[in-house]
Amino acid sequence: MRWASHCTAAATKALAVSVVASGAAYSYLSGVLPDVEEIMGAKFVMEDGEIRRWATVRQNLSDAAGGAPKSIRHWIEMTRAWAPDVVVTDFEPLSAIYARVARAPLIAVDNINMLDRCRHDAEILAGHRDDYAIARAVTRSMVPNAVRYIVTTFFRPPLAKNQTTLVQPILRNAIVAAEPVEGEHLVVYSSGEENAMAALRASGVPCRVYGMRGGPAEGTTDGNLEFKPRSNDGFVEDLRTARGVVAGGGFSLMSEAVYLGKPMLAMPLFGQFEQTLNARYLEREGYGVAATELTEEVLDRFLGGLDDHRDQLAGYEQDGNGATLRTIEERIEVAADSRPADLRRARRRSRTPPVGRQREQANEDGVS
């Protein structure tokens, strides 16, 4: 079997995997995988820690005008060479075009499809209904017509669409191998806003701070704040031994904190509803606190609830990546072996809501 992917994946049974990526993903994957193709991808325009919506739209339209035709031609050339049985994407729209050109079934594996594939109640959406509607519409348009949507998540709301499977997050091998212990320090991932740094200083809690703009070449200390240089190994070690985590609303770090049993204070980027959604569910599960900014009051509330958060996290169970990767491989094999008529039926069914016991069962065991 041959399949094309926009993301890393573990494969067995002599599967041939072709990988394409853009931006930072390409920079990383090209260093750890033997053969990665580069394509044009979307970019976010940031200012003062916030996503600038219209600047982001203008930037991506400008990039698309110059690069999209070339990228699409490159994809079409690859379809002729690869002839994949299945296309797997982690929320990359050219993959959907590629799957259509190659006449191959498309499988989407990501967290952001949580916006469209699940139902979210009024408490989760409060104050952000317009942002949710826009984000959901964009999400729906990015990878349409997949035969299966596999949504990575540490929480399980009811399903809104058929052909949707909820699975646990995919973690770095270093995180899976880490043995968590409870230390005294907080791991902080921050761009270094002065108000946030002031709140951390006032707490008196040892803080190991990553993510500062530019980042120090070597570690520096300012009172209880230790500013750390960029280091994957160093970050994993600090996370493994942390008392808690203070960071934005990114799903990857949030998932790592949940897996290691580390309470998290999550502060989503303004204008990125996916992060708001994940942070609010994090708080609902009792795994941490969601906030719009880091203040002394917010930090005090988070620190005061650490014991309760740890108690809730103790009930979270995930045995590494095994179950999730098996599910992905099973869905790939089913799609590759399906008849064209079955695939057309699966695409149509993916646009309809589950009903009755089917919805309840999907929410219970993560499969549909």
N, C-alpha and C positions, 0 to 999 in steps of 0.2 A: 504494500500500500504506500502511496505517496501523498503527503499533505503539506500544505504551505501554511506558515504561521507568521503573525506579526508580533508574537511574544515568545518568551522562552517556554519550553515544555519538556516534560520527561516522556519518553516513548519507549515502548517495548515491541517485541515481535518484529524486529527488523524494519521498523517504519523509517522511511526516508523523510527527513524534515528539512524544509527550506525556510529561512528566517529573513524577514525584512523589517526595518525599523527606521525611525527618524529621530533627529535631535539628540537629546541626552541619552535616550534608550539606545540609539545606534552607537554612540560613543562608548557606552558601557558594554553592550553585547558584542561589539566587534573585538573587544579585548578578551572576551572569555569564550567565544564560540569561533569555530574555524572559518565559517563562510556566512557572512551577513550582508545583505543588500541594503543600500541606503536609499530612502525615498523622502519626499517632502512631507512634513507633518505640521499640525497646528501649533501655534505658540500663544502664550499668554503675555500680555503687556502689564507689568506691575508698576505701581507707584505708591510709596509710603505703606507697603504691606497690603495693598488692595489691588484686585484685578480691575483694570479700566476696560469696561465692556466695549465701548465704541472704538477705543484705540486698538483693542484686540481684534475687533472686526476689520478695521481698516488695514492693520498689519497683515492679517491672514488673506484678505482679498488681494492686497498688493503682491504678497508672495505667490498666491495662486495664479495670478495673471501671468507671472513670469515663469513659474515652475510647474503648474498643474499639467499643461499639455505634455511637457517632457516626461513628467512622472507617469502619466497615464500610458504614454507610448511605451515607456520602459516596462510597465506592468504587463502590457499586452504581449510584448516580446517574451517576457518571462512565462506567461501562460503557455505559449507554444512550446517552450523548452521543458517546463515542469509537468504539464498535464496532471495536476493533482487530483486525487480522489476526494479530498476534503480541504476546505480552507478554514483556518482558525484565526480569529482576530481578537485583540484586546482593545476594542473601541477605536478602530482605525478605518475611516470610511472608504478609502481606496480598496480595502480588502473586499468590501461588498461588491464594488464594481468588478474587481478581479474575479470573484466567485461567479458573477453573472457571465462575464466573458468566457471564463473557463468552463461554464456549465457544471460547476461543482457545488455541493452543499456547503453552506456557511454555518459555522458554529461560533458564537460570541462568548468569550470568557472574560469577565471583568466585574468590577464592583459598581460602576456608574449606572449600569442598566437597572440597578435597584430602583432608580427614579421612576422608570416606566413599567417595570415588570412586577412591582409589588404595590400594595395599597398602604397608604400612610394616613393616620388619623389627624384630627384637627389640632391636637396638642403638638404633634411633631411639626405641622405646617404653620403654626401660629405666627403671624407677622411676616410670613415669607410666601404667601400664596402666589403672588405674581412671579417671584423668582422661581418658584417651583414649577409653575405653568410653562415658563420660558425654558427652563432647564429640561423639563420632561419632553417638550416638543423637539428641542435640539437633540436630545438623547435618542428619541425615537427615529429621527431622520438619519442618524449617523451610520447605523448598521442594520438596515431593514432587511426583512426577508430571510433571516436566519432560520434554520430548521430547529435549532436549540439555543436557548440563552442560558448560560451557566453563570450564576451570580455569586461571587465570593463575598462572604459576610460573616460577622460574628453575632448577628441578631437575625430574627426570623419573623418579619411581618407577613401578613396574608398575601398570597399571590394575586396579581391582577390579570395575568395572561397565562394561557397554556404554553406548553413547550418551554417551561422555565424550571430550572433546577437550582436550588440554593445549596451551596457548598461552603465549607470553611475556608478561610483565607489561605493563599499560597505564601509560604514563609521562606526567607533565606535559609540555606542550610546551616549557617552559623547560628541563627536564632533557634532552629530546631535542636541543635546540638548543645545549646547553652543550658547550664544548670543554674536556675535563679536562686539568689540568696538576698535577704533584706539588709541593705546597708543604711547609712545615714543621709546620703546625698540625694538630691534631685537631679535628674537628667533634663536639661533645658535645651530645646531647639528653637532659636530665636534669631531674628535679624538684628537685634540689639536696640530696639526702641528704648529711649531713656526712661519713660514711665514704667516700662516693664522691668528694666534693670533696677530701678529704684525700689519697686515692690519686692523684688528678690533680695536686695540688700537688707531691706527692713525686716525680712523674715528671720534673718540670722541663720537660716538653714544652709549647709554647704550645697552649692550648685555647680554642676559641671556643664558649661554652656557651649553648645555647638551651633553652627549655622550663621555666625556673625559675618556680616558683609566682608568679603575678602578673606576672612579667617586668619588667625595668627599663624605664623610659620612654626612657632613653638608655643607651648602652653604659657599663659600669663595668669597672675592672680591679683584680684582686687577685693580684699576682705574675704567675705564668704563666697565670692564668685571666682571660679576657675575657668578661664576661657581656653577652650581646647582646640588644637589644630584638627583639620579634617583627617579622619582615620576610621575606616570601616571596623577594623579590629578593636581599636580603642573605644569606639562608640558602643559596639556590642558588649564589651566588657563592662563599661559604665552602666549600660542599660540592665545587664544581667544582675548587677549588684545594687541597683538603685532602690531608693525608698519610694519614688514615684516619678512621674514624667510630666513635664510642662511643655506643650508644643502647640502647633496649629491643628487643623482638622484633617490632615492627610491620612488616608486609609491605611497605607502600609505601616507607618509607625504606630498607629492606633492598634492595628492587628497584632503587631509584635508585642506591644505593651500588654494587651489582653492575654496573649498566649503565655507570656512570662509572669502573669499575675501582678503586674505593676499598675496601680491606680494612675489615672491620667487626667490632667487638667487640659482640656482641648479648647482652643480658640480659633474657630474657622476663619479663613480669609473672607473679608467682606465681598459679596458678589459671587461667591462660589457655593451654590446651594448644596451640592453634593457633600461638601465638608460640613455644612450646617446639619444636614440630615444625619450623617454618621455621628457627629458630636452629640446630638440630642438623643440618639439611640444609646450611645455610650452611657449617658447620664441615666436614661430610663432603666437600663440593665443594672445600674448600681455600680458600674465599673469606674466611675469618675465624675467629673463636673464639666459642663459645657458653659462657656462664657464668651462674651464679645471682646473683652480686653483683660489684660493682666493688671489687677489693682491689689493693694494690700488686703482689702476686704475679701476679694475673690480668692486670693491665695490662702488667707486664714481659713476660709470655709473649706477649701480643698484639703488643707493639712489637718483640719479638725475631723474630717470624715474618712481619713485613710484606713482606719481599722475596719469600718463598715464596708468600704470599697474592697478591701482585701478579702473580707468574708464572702462577698458576692462573687469575686473573681475565682475564689476557691471552687466554686461550682461549675466553672467553665471547663469543658473537656475537649481536647483536640490532640490526636495522636499524630503529630507531625503533618506531613503533606500526603501521606499514603492514601487516605480515603478520597481526597479531592482529586488527585492525579488519576486514581483508578476510575473515578466517575468520568473525567474528561476523556480518557482513553476508550472507555466503553461507549460513550456517545459518538466518538469519532468512528469507531468500528461499526456501530449501528448505521450511521449516516452513509459510510462508504459502501455498505452492503445493501442499502435500500434501493428499491426500484424508483425510477423517475416519478411514477404516479404517487408513491408513498411520500416522496420528498415534497411534491406539490401540495399534498394534503397537510403535511407538517407545517409548511410555510403559511397556509391559510389558517390552520389551527392556532399558530403562534399569535395571531391577531385577536383571538377570542378569549373571554374570561373563563376561568374554571368555575364550576358551580357545585354547590352542596358539599358533600363529603370529600370530593376531590380537592377542593380548596383547603379544607381542614387537614387532610392527610398530608398535602404538600407542605403545609406550615409545620406539621409535626416532625416529619422525617427528612425534609429537605429535597424530596424528589417528587416529580409529577409525571 
